[in-house]
Amino acid sequence: MRKLGLLAVALGLALTACGGGTATTNTATTPDGDEATAPAAGGSRLDVVKERGQLICGVDGGIPGFSFVDETGTYSGLDVDICKAVAAAVLGDPEAVEYRRLDSTERFTALAGGEVDMLSRNTTWTISRDTQVGLEFAPTTFFDGQGMMVRVDSGIDGLEDFGGKAICVETGTTTELNLTDQMRKLGVDFEPVVFQDADAAYAAYNEGRCEGMTSDKSQLVARRSTLPNPDEHTLLEVTMSKEPLGPVTVNNDSAWYDVVKWVTYGLIQAEEFGITAENIETFKGGDDPNIARFLGEEGTLGTDMGLNNDFMVTVIQSVGNYGEIFDRNVGAGSQFELERGQNALWTEGGLMYAPPFR
């Protein structure tokens, strides 16, 4: 779910662009009243993370397969693995991450105020967020679309069947706006039942307070698995929107944004090269100059970003390539068994494509 809104006050705390070197840090007050480390003028969040020795990553924490915290406090999922990949690249340790659970109403404020270093939290890339809210979107890690979940025995086969019926939705999100647009276009008079918190929305749906539950299809599939009787619920054959989901930083900090961006691209490029966590050693010392640059054996691609030159070696050894991350969390190796579809490599008919590492 994804929150839209103005963050004028919080964006006053937004991070400034960086040149190089290690910057001193200042203490800023987050919207929750806590103190958060922010880069000094002319510094970068990259310097802050290095100095702290830990990445603070904003996640949802309630979506199995993407970001989910279990009873032991352990986080897992595709979004979590993106956090681990960035920590591995910057700090050499994928476990050097503090996860902050953020709902759709607080995530952007937490990011702008410096409470978190980045978001990896099923957040949709839109023009208003990119320009008005002051966010910087790294490459999409999951191409999705908005769907609708209903009970199998509801008799509802399409959106047209929701006349006079209730739909649960998280308020202040693009999901809510998309739903309104679709129903307006179809001329369907429905009853929106809105919630600030996703957990409350799914609980209300489970209690029968609404006939439908709408969100990203991936989230609906994941959340359906947590319902008491998952087989009693199904997704309609409808896609209401485009939902490119991926990690997010703030504007005006190109050094930090470049790191998050190219680590994400690196996961995709590793899969295209066929480099996995298991076989990466066999690629070292080879004859392909493209792979040599990617692994940091030639050139200065890593050090030019303020990282170790072989940063992608550490990343792949830590979390694998994009395909491995997808498969174990939501794909063939998971309980969800989602097909790659649009999230396949461009060479396999999908949309995953990384610019050259050169």
LOGUGU-325961 format. One record per residue (C-alpha): residue number from 1; residue in three letters; x, y, z. Coordinates in steps of 0.02 Angstrom, whole numbers, plus 50000, padded with zeros to 5 digits. Example, Ala and Ser with C-alpha at 12.3 -4.5 7.8 and 13.67 -1.06 7.14 Angstrom:
REM residues 2
1,ALA,50615,49775,50390 $
2,SER,50684,49947,50357 $
***
This chain:
REM residues 358
1,MET,50000,50000,50000 $
2,ARG,50065,50171,49961 $
3,LYS,50040,50340,50042 $
4,LEU,50023,50503,49945 $
5,GLY,50037,50671,50028 $
6,LEU,50139,50828,50054 $
7,LEU,50287,50819,50169 $
8,ALA,50339,51000,50167 $
9,VAL,50393,51007,50348 $
10,ALA,50482,50841,50346 $
11,LEU,50568,50878,50183 $
12,GLY,50652,51024,50268 $
13,LEU,50758,50891,50349 $
14,ALA,50795,50807,50183 $
15,LEU,50973,50758,50146 $
16,THR,51088,50865,50042 $
17,ALA,51198,50811,49900 $
18,CYS,51371,50742,49929 $
19,GLY,51539,50767,49854 $
20,GLY,51659,50645,49937 $
21,GLY,51752,50605,50095 $
22,THR,51682,50574,50268 $
23,ALA,51559,50702,50329 $
24,THR,51515,50751,50505 $
25,THR,51336,50720,50561 $
26,ASN,51200,50820,50643 $
27,THR,51055,50764,50750 $
28,ALA,50881,50796,50681 $
29,THR,50714,50766,50763 $
30,THR,50603,50642,50674 $
31,PRO,50414,50664,50662 $
32,ASP,50396,50541,50807 $
33,GLY,50505,50649,50919 $
34,ASP,50655,50533,50912 $
35,GLU,50830,50587,50868 $
36,ALA,50901,50530,50702 $
37,THR,51073,50555,50628 $
38,ALA,51071,50665,50474 $
39,PRO,51217,50715,50363 $
40,ALA,51293,50885,50385 $
41,ALA,51280,51011,50244 $
42,GLY,51378,50945,50096 $
43,GLY,51377,50768,50163 $
44,SER,51286,50612,50111 $
45,ARG,51183,50475,50191 $
46,LEU,51319,50358,50128 $
47,ASP,51442,50436,50251 $
48,VAL,51315,50423,50391 $
49,VAL,51284,50238,50361 $
50,LYS,51470,50201,50355 $
51,GLU,51503,50298,50514 $
52,ARG,51356,50216,50604 $
53,GLY,51407,50043,50545 $
54,GLN,51225,49997,50517 $
55,LEU,51091,50025,50386 $
56,ILE,50919,50078,50447 $
57,CYS,50792,50012,50323 $
58,GLY,50607,50052,50323 $
59,VAL,50497,49901,50286 $
60,ASP,50317,49844,50305 $
61,GLY,50353,49689,50407 $
62,GLY,50181,49612,50382 $
63,ILE,50187,49544,50204 $
64,PRO,50251,49364,50189 $
65,GLY,50371,49345,50044 $
66,PHE,50414,49530,50040 $
67,SER,50447,49590,50217 $
68,PHE,50387,49487,50362 $
69,VAL,50445,49476,50542 $
70,ASP,50414,49310,50631 $
71,GLU,50388,49271,50815 $
72,THR,50576,49269,50844 $
73,GLY,50596,49445,50773 $
74,THR,50681,49382,50614 $
75,TYR,50644,49478,50453 $
76,SER,50633,49393,50284 $
77,GLY,50569,49427,50109 $
78,LEU,50616,49504,49942 $
79,ASP,50612,49682,50011 $
80,VAL,50717,49628,50160 $
81,ASP,50846,49550,50046 $
82,ILE,50864,49717,49955 $
83,CYS,50906,49797,50124 $
84,LYS,51033,49659,50155 $
85,ALA,51110,49684,49984 $
86,VAL,51139,49870,50016 $
87,ALA,51212,49833,50188 $
88,ALA,51328,49703,50112 $
89,ALA,51387,49827,49980 $
90,VAL,51416,49972,50099 $
91,LEU,51467,49885,50261 $
92,GLY,51522,49713,50204 $
93,ASP,51390,49631,50314 $
94,PRO,51212,49588,50258 $
95,GLU,51157,49574,50439 $
96,ALA,51210,49752,50483 $
97,VAL,51030,49811,50463 $
98,GLU,50904,49883,50584 $
99,TYR,50729,49862,50515 $
100,ARG,50595,49991,50553 $
101,ARG,50414,49941,50526 $
102,LEU,50323,50088,50445 $
103,ASP,50142,50100,50392 $
104,SER,50086,50191,50235 $
105,THR,50053,50353,50329 $
106,GLU,50224,50371,50409 $
107,ARG,50350,50296,50287 $
108,PHE,50387,50452,50183 $
109,THR,50399,50565,50334 $
110,ALA,50519,50443,50417 $
111,LEU,50628,50440,50261 $
112,ALA,50628,50629,50236 $
113,GLY,50667,50660,50420 $
114,GLY,50816,50542,50423 $
115,GLU,50736,50412,50537 $
116,VAL,50776,50282,50404 $
117,ASP,50910,50279,50270 $
118,MET,50800,50202,50137 $
119,LEU,50634,50118,50108 $
120,SER,50615,49943,50042 $
121,ARG,50431,49933,50071 $
122,ASN,50312,49892,49926 $
123,THR,50308,50075,49873 $
124,THR,50242,50124,49702 $
125,TRP,50340,50239,49588 $
126,THR,50227,50383,49533 $
127,ILE,50259,50553,49457 $
128,SER,50193,50649,49608 $
129,ARG,50303,50554,49729 $
130,ASP,50454,50577,49616 $
131,THR,50426,50765,49593 $
132,GLN,50312,50835,49727 $
133,VAL,50348,50726,49879 $
134,GLY,50536,50730,49851 $
135,LEU,50577,50546,49833 $
136,GLU,50705,50459,49725 $
137,PHE,50656,50288,49659 $
138,ALA,50787,50156,49632 $
139,PRO,50757,50020,49500 $
140,THR,50594,49924,49513 $
141,THR,50616,49759,49604 $
142,PHE,50439,49695,49576 $
143,PHE,50320,49743,49436 $
144,ASP,50144,49722,49503 $
145,GLY,49965,49776,49476 $
146,GLN,49818,49813,49590 $
147,GLY,49696,49671,49614 $
148,MET,49542,49623,49712 $
149,MET,49516,49479,49833 $
150,VAL,49343,49407,49869 $
151,ARG,49270,49254,49951 $
152,VAL,49250,49107,49833 $
153,ASP,49066,49091,49876 $
154,SER,49029,49278,49861 $
155,GLY,48957,49267,49687 $
156,ILE,49068,49414,49635 $
157,ASP,49153,49386,49467 $
158,GLY,49207,49563,49422 $
159,LEU,49212,49743,49481 $
160,GLU,49040,49772,49406 $
161,ASP,48968,49658,49539 $
162,PHE,49016,49775,49682 $
163,GLY,48865,49890,49664 $
164,GLY,48805,49928,49841 $
165,LYS,48942,49819,49915 $
166,ALA,49087,49864,50030 $
167,ILE,49273,49858,49987 $
168,CYS,49411,49869,50117 $
169,VAL,49558,49979,50069 $
170,GLU,49702,50067,50155 $
171,THR,49668,50254,50158 $
172,GLY,49778,50389,50083 $
173,THR,49858,50270,49958 $
174,THR,49867,50253,49771 $
175,THR,49766,50094,49795 $
176,GLU,49621,50197,49862 $
177,LEU,49635,50320,49718 $
178,ASN,49647,50183,49587 $
179,LEU,49493,50098,49658 $
180,THR,49394,50259,49651 $
181,ASP,49450,50291,49472 $
182,GLN,49403,50116,49413 $
183,MET,49232,50117,49494 $
184,ARG,49196,50291,49428 $
185,LYS,49241,50235,49253 $
186,LEU,49128,50083,49269 $
187,GLY,48988,50182,49350 $
188,VAL,48983,50067,49502 $
189,ASP,48920,50141,49665 $
190,PHE,49015,50047,49802 $
191,GLU,49051,50077,49986 $
192,PRO,49235,50107,50029 $
193,VAL,49283,50048,50204 $
194,VAL,49450,50134,50238 $
195,PHE,49587,50097,50364 $
196,GLN,49751,50181,50405 $
197,ASP,49833,50014,50446 $
198,ALA,49841,49865,50328 $
199,ASP,49823,49740,50471 $
200,ALA,49659,49820,50520 $
201,ALA,49597,49816,50341 $
202,TYR,49631,49630,50320 $
203,ALA,49556,49593,50490 $
204,ALA,49396,49684,50439 $
205,TYR,49390,49589,50276 $
206,ASN,49413,49425,50369 $
207,GLU,49271,49472,50487 $
208,GLY,49154,49500,50339 $
209,ARG,49140,49688,50357 $
210,CYS,49174,49706,50171 $
211,GLU,49146,49594,50020 $
212,GLY,49312,49638,49938 $
213,MET,49491,49680,49986 $
214,THR,49599,49777,49864 $
215,SER,49788,49800,49859 $
216,ASP,49936,49750,49751 $
217,LYS,49911,49574,49686 $
218,SER,50071,49515,49767 $
219,GLN,50014,49580,49936 $
220,LEU,49843,49499,49916 $
221,VAL,49924,49331,49878 $
222,ALA,50039,49348,50027 $
223,ARG,49905,49407,50147 $
224,ARG,49783,49274,50090 $
225,SER,49907,49145,50156 $
226,THR,49885,49218,50331 $
227,LEU,49695,49205,50333 $
228,PRO,49617,49062,50434 $
229,ASN,49553,48974,50276 $
230,PRO,49654,49038,50126 $
231,ASP,49566,48924,50002 $
232,GLU,49402,49013,50038 $
233,HIS,49469,49170,49955 $
234,THR,49519,49207,49776 $
235,LEU,49585,49349,49668 $
236,LEU,49475,49414,49530 $
237,GLU,49541,49414,49352 $
238,VAL,49563,49602,49352 $
239,THR,49712,49721,49354 $
240,MET,49668,49899,49402 $
241,SER,49837,49985,49386 $
242,LYS,50023,49977,49355 $
243,GLU,50121,49957,49517 $
244,PRO,50311,49968,49496 $
245,LEU,50377,49932,49671 $
246,GLY,50555,49962,49729 $
247,PRO,50675,50042,49853 $
248,VAL,50668,50228,49886 $
249,THR,50787,50363,49947 $
250,VAL,50765,50552,49962 $
251,ASN,50806,50681,49830 $
252,ASN,50967,50781,49824 $
253,ASP,51086,50646,49886 $
254,SER,51156,50573,49727 $
255,ALA,51299,50480,49812 $
256,TRP,51179,50378,49919 $
257,TYR,51051,50358,49782 $
258,ASP,51186,50294,49663 $
259,VAL,51234,50158,49787 $
260,VAL,51056,50096,49812 $
261,LYS,51022,50108,49626 $
262,TRP,51176,50014,49566 $
263,VAL,51168,49880,49699 $
264,THR,50991,49844,49639 $
265,TYR,51046,49843,49458 $
266,GLY,51191,49731,49508 $
267,LEU,51071,49597,49570 $
268,ILE,50986,49597,49399 $
269,GLN,51150,49600,49303 $
270,ALA,51219,49454,49404 $
271,GLU,51071,49348,49351 $
272,GLU,51099,49397,49170 $
273,PHE,51282,49345,49184 $
274,GLY,51229,49182,49265 $
275,ILE,51325,49225,49425 $
276,THR,51249,49149,49582 $
277,ALA,51297,49140,49765 $
278,GLU,51356,48962,49736 $
279,ASN,51457,48982,49577 $
280,ILE,51529,49157,49591 $
281,GLU,51705,49094,49629 $
282,THR,51711,49007,49459 $
283,PHE,51689,49175,49371 $
284,LYS,51840,49255,49452 $
285,GLY,51994,49276,49344 $
286,GLY,51899,49241,49183 $
287,ASP,51924,49314,49010 $
288,ASP,51764,49416,48996 $
289,PRO,51807,49599,49031 $
290,ASN,51625,49639,49069 $
291,ILE,51622,49513,49210 $
292,ALA,51794,49567,49269 $
293,ARG,51730,49746,49289 $
294,PHE,51571,49684,49374 $
295,LEU,51671,49585,49501 $
296,GLY,51792,49729,49531 $
297,GLU,51943,49640,49458 $
298,GLU,51966,49780,49331 $
299,GLY,51926,49965,49332 $
300,THR,51866,50070,49479 $
301,LEU,51677,50058,49470 $
302,GLY,51659,50019,49654 $
303,THR,51787,50140,49724 $
304,ASP,51714,50278,49615 $
305,MET,51554,50260,49717 $
306,GLY,51643,50256,49885 $
307,LEU,51629,50066,49902 $
308,ASN,51751,49922,49893 $
309,ASN,51788,49884,49711 $
310,ASP,51722,49707,49731 $
311,PHE,51562,49762,49817 $
312,MET,51453,49655,49704 $
313,VAL,51551,49500,49753 $
314,THR,51502,49530,49934 $
315,VAL,51322,49564,49883 $
316,ILE,51301,49406,49779 $
317,GLN,51388,49297,49909 $
318,SER,51269,49369,50038 $
319,VAL,51098,49364,49953 $
320,GLY,51122,49291,49779 $
321,ASN,51064,49370,49617 $
322,TYR,50891,49439,49582 $
323,GLY,50825,49273,49518 $
324,GLU,50883,49184,49676 $
325,ILE,50801,49318,49785 $
326,PHE,50638,49306,49687 $
327,ASP,50631,49116,49687 $
328,ARG,50661,49086,49872 $
329,ASN,50544,49223,49931 $
330,VAL,50397,49224,49811 $
331,GLY,50441,49110,49666 $
332,ALA,50464,48925,49635 $
333,GLY,50557,48895,49798 $
334,SER,50424,48978,49906 $
335,GLN,50248,48936,49964 $
336,PHE,50178,49062,49838 $
337,GLU,50258,48990,49681 $
338,LEU,50231,49151,49583 $
339,GLU,50284,49147,49401 $
340,ARG,50418,49271,49349 $
341,GLY,50308,49351,49216 $
342,GLN,50353,49535,49199 $
343,ASN,50487,49509,49331 $
344,ALA,50589,49396,49218 $
345,LEU,50748,49459,49136 $
346,TRP,50727,49556,48974 $
347,THR,50814,49411,48886 $
348,GLU,50671,49299,48944 $
349,GLY,50529,49415,48893 $
350,GLY,50520,49512,49057 $
351,LEU,50556,49690,49110 $
352,MET,50712,49665,49216 $
353,TYR,50855,49756,49129 $
354,ALA,51015,49831,49198 $
355,PRO,51118,49967,49113 $
356,PRO,51299,49919,49074 $
357,PHE,51428,49907,49213 $
358,ARG,51564,50002,49124 $
***
